[in-house]
Amino acid sequence: MIYNELGKTGLKVSNLGFGASSLGGVFRNIDENEAIQAVFTAVENGINFIDVSPYYGHLKAETVLGKALKDIPRDKFILSTKVGRYGKDGVNTWDYSAKRATESVYESMERLNVDYIDLINVHDVEFADLNQVAKETLPALVELREKGIVGHVGITDLQPENLTWLVENTPEGTVESILNFCHYCLNDDLLTEYFDFFESRGIGIINASPLSMGLLSQRGTPDWHPATQELKDACAKAAEFCKEQGYPIEKLALQYSTGNNEHIATTLFSSANPANVLKNISYVSEPADQELVAKVREIIGDQMRVRWKNS
């Protein structure tokens, strides 16, 4: 496993990170004991960065993850969670107020069985008034950082433009890391255009969803996936081509997304299955087949960098 510095935080994170959204049953119904074992398997095999949110499974992901973390030494993992996006009884909710953000951090710590959080993020800022995030949410998290309740502060979003706006409109040092998803993968490398912006400010880059939320998989996308049908069809064609070559597109996608250690500190994958965790770890131990990467991009063609709105 390769470990990279996350900006100027001093955190050294595994280049393959464990995204715990699957523990909330976001993609399928899960077996809780199996999910807990998936966390153990990840940590035992060198993954030290774990990312979650109270939104995933509407508290379920944090709850299940907490059951695993209570049996793992605290110095074995770097924990990231989020504020701002929530849900209850199947209904999504958003609250970016300072009061709710502060309350949420303490509630997450209780569910996660920890007494501090390494990295706290404002979740999916495109759903918020960015001015409120800049003037209210982030200052509340900075206050918790100053008190030692959280170690570092970050922001997350699908749209990189929102991330740069917040960095430019908050005091230097407020934002220490950004998490962007679906923009450094086989079908979309938009994030590369923002490397210089973040790196020149010492801000760490976290990449998520190397499979583009299922676009780059043999199983295909879930019903709720917001991509256009044209993009789904192009990725399905690429997945079929990879299958014919005896090279699963999931393997190629993960290898591609974790291969840029110069700029990206960690790339998050998610699985509640221990065997899949081991398989993904084995995938990233080898470099991507660059000829196959080029062929896949040729197949995706004019659907490269086609964007969608978050949901």
Residue pairs with C-beta under 8 A, 6 or more apart in sequence:
1 14
1 15
1 16
1 45
1 46
1 47
1 281
2 14
2 15
2 261
3 12
3 13
3 14
3 15
3 48
4 12
4 13
4 15
4 261
4 264
4 265
4 266
5 11
5 12
5 204
5 265
6 12
6 13
6 119
6 152
6 176
6 177
6 204
6 206
6 265
6 266
7 176
7 177
7 198
7 202
7 203
7 204
7 205
7 265
8 176
8 202
8 203
8 204
9 119
9 151
9 152
9 176
9 177
9 204
11 78
11 118
11 119
11 151
11 152
11 204
13 48
13 49
13 78
13 265
13 266
14 46
14 47
14 48
14 49
14 266
15 258
15 261
15 264
15 265
15 266
15 267
15 284
16 47
16 254
16 258
16 266
16 267
16 269
16 280
16 281
16 284
17 47
17 49
17 50
17 51
17 206
17 266
17 267
17 268
17 269
18 39
18 42
18 43
18 47
18 49
18 50
18 51
18 268
18 269
18 270
18 277
19 51
19 52
19 208
19 209
19 268
19 269
19 270
20 39
20 50
20 51
20 52
20 56
20 61
20 62
20 64
20 65
20 270
21 27
21 52
21 53
21 56
21 57
21 61
21 270
22 28
22 30
22 35
22 38
22 61
22 270
22 271
22 272
23 30
23 35
23 38
23 39
23 52
23 56
23 57
23 60
23 61
23 64
23 65
23 272
24 56
24 57
24 58
24 59
24 60
24 61
24 62
24 64
25 57
25 60
25 272
26 56
26 57
26 61
26 270
27 214
27 222
27 270
28 272
30 64
30 272
31 272
32 64
32 67
34 272
34 273
34 274
35 64
35 68
35 272
36 64
36 67
36 68
37 274
38 271
38 272
38 273
38 274
38 276
38 277
39 50
39 65
39 68
39 69
39 72
40 68
40 71
40 72
40 274
41 274
41 277
41 278
42 50
42 277
42 281
43 50
43 72
43 76
43 77
45 277
45 278
45 281
46 281
47 281
48 76
48 77
48 78
49 77
49 78
49 80
49 266
49 268
50 65
50 69
50 77
50 78
50 79
50 80
51 80
51 81
51 179
51 206
51 208
51 268
52 61
52 62
52 65
52 79
52 80
52 81
52 82
52 112
53 61
53 62
53 81
53 82
53 85
53 123
54 62
54 81
54 82
54 83
54 85
54 86
54 104
54 107
54 108
54 111
55 82
55 85
55 86
55 87
55 92
55 123
56 62
57 64
58 86
58 87
58 88
58 89
58 90
59 87
59 88
59 111
62 81
62 108
62 111
62 112
63 111
65 112
66 111
66 112
66 113
66 114
67 113
69 77
69 79
69 112
69 113
69 114
70 113
74 114
78 118
78 119
79 112
79 114
79 117
79 118
79 119
80 117
80 118
80 119
80 120
80 121
80 154
80 179
80 206
81 108
81 112
81 117
81 119
81 120
81 121
82 120
82 121
82 122
82 123
82 156
83 96
83 100
83 101
83 104
83 105
83 108
83 120
83 121
83 122
83 123
83 137
83 141
84 94
84 95
84 96
84 101
84 104
84 122
84 123
84 124
84 125
84 127
84 128
84 133
84 137
85 92
85 93
85 94
85 123
85 124
85 127
86 92
86 93
86 94
86 95
86 104
87 93
94 127
94 128
95 101
96 122
96 128
96 129
96 132
96 133
96 136
96 137
97 132
97 136
97 137
98 136
98 137
98 139
98 140
99 140
101 122
101 137
101 140
101 141
102 140
102 143
102 144
105 117
105 120
105 141
105 144
105 149
105 150
106 149
108 117
109 115
109 116
109 117
109 149
116 148
116 149
116 150
116 151
117 149
117 150
117 151
118 150
118 151
118 152
119 150
119 151
119 152
119 153
119 154
119 176
119 177
120 141
120 144
120 145
120 150
120 152
120 153
120 154
121 153
121 154
121 155
121 156
121 177
121 179
122 128
122 133
122 137
122 138
122 141
122 154
122 155
122 156
123 156
124 156
124 157
124 158
124 310
125 133
125 155
125 156
125 157
125 162
125 163
125 166
126 157
126 158
126 159
126 162
126 310
127 310
128 137
130 162
130 165
130 166
130 169
131 169
133 155
133 166
134 166
134 169
134 170
138 153
138 155
138 166
138 170
138 174
138 175
139 174
141 150
141 153
142 153
142 174
144 150
145 151
145 152
145 153
152 176
152 177
153 174
153 175
153 176
153 177
154 175
154 176
154 177
154 178
154 179
154 204
154 206
155 163
155 166
155 175
155 177
155 178
155 179
156 178
156 179
156 180
156 181
156 206
157 163
157 178
157 179
157 180
157 310
158 180
158 181
158 182
158 183
158 310
159 310
160 178
160 180
160 183
160 190
160 191
160 193
160 194
163 178
163 180
163 194
163 198
164 194
164 197
166 175
167 175
167 178
167 197
167 198
167 201
167 203
172 201
175 203
176 202
176 203
176 204
177 203
177 204
177 205
177 206
177 265
178 198
178 203
178 204
178 205
178 206
179 206
179 207
179 208
179 268
180 191
180 194
180 205
180 206
180 207
180 208
181 207
181 208
181 209
181 213
181 268
182 188
182 208
182 209
182 212
182 213
183 189
183 190
183 191
183 207
184 190
184 191
184 192
184 207
184 210
184 257
184 260
184 264
184 267
185 209
185 210
185 211
185 212
185 216
185 253
185 256
185 257
186 212
186 216
186 238
186 249
186 252
186 253
186 256
186 257
186 293
186 296
186 297
186 300
187 212
187 215
187 216
187 231
187 234
187 235
187 238
187 297
187 300
187 303
187 304
187 305
187 306
188 212
188 304
188 305
188 306
188 307
189 305
190 305
190 307
191 205
191 207
191 264
192 263
195 205
195 263
198 204
198 205
199 205
199 263
204 265
205 263
205 264
205 265
206 264
206 265
206 266
206 267
206 268
207 257
207 264
207 266
207 267
207 268
208 267
208 268
209 268
210 216
210 253
210 254
210 256
210 257
210 258
210 267
210 268
210 269
211 217
211 250
211 253
211 254
211 269
212 227
212 235
212 253
213 221
213 222
213 225
213 227
214 220
214 221
214 222
214 225
215 221
215 225
215 227
215 231
215 232
215 235
216 235
216 238
216 239
216 249
216 250
216 252
216 253
217 239
217 249
217 250
217 253
218 239
218 243
218 248
218 249
218 250
220 232
220 236
220 239
221 227
221 232
224 311
225 232
226 308
226 309
226 310
226 311
227 306
227 308
228 303
228 306
228 308
230 303
230 306
231 303
231 306
231 308
234 299
234 300
234 301
234 303
235 300
235 303
237 299
238 249
238 296
238 299
238 300
239 249
241 295
241 296
241 299
242 248
242 249
242 252
242 292
242 296
243 249
245 292
247 289
247 292
249 296
250 283
251 283
252 288
252 289
252 292
252 293
252 296
254 267
254 269
254 280
254 283
254 284
255 283
255 284
255 286
255 287
255 288
255 289
256 288
256 293
257 264
257 267
258 264
258 267
258 284
259 287
259 288
269 280
271 277
271 280
297 304
